[in-house]
């Protein structure tokens, strides 16, 4: 497998309760690399809607928020 295909599998490190500063920096960089829409959600600029949006832009932000939540939860150890 060449390096270009491996680039898609880069993930943030798993936080296991130790070395929070390292995890925070690496996870922040990872989320920023996913795009400005993702980072705006992390940065607190997204207001979760009461109902699932029906317009295209609203749906896109709603889906991006779900990706952010999935990424953060996936980078935490069960312990």
Secondary structure as UniProt FT lines:
FT   HELIX           3..6
FT   HELIX           7..9
FT   HELIX           20..33
FT   HELIX           36..42
FT   TURN            43..44
FT   HELIX           56..74
//
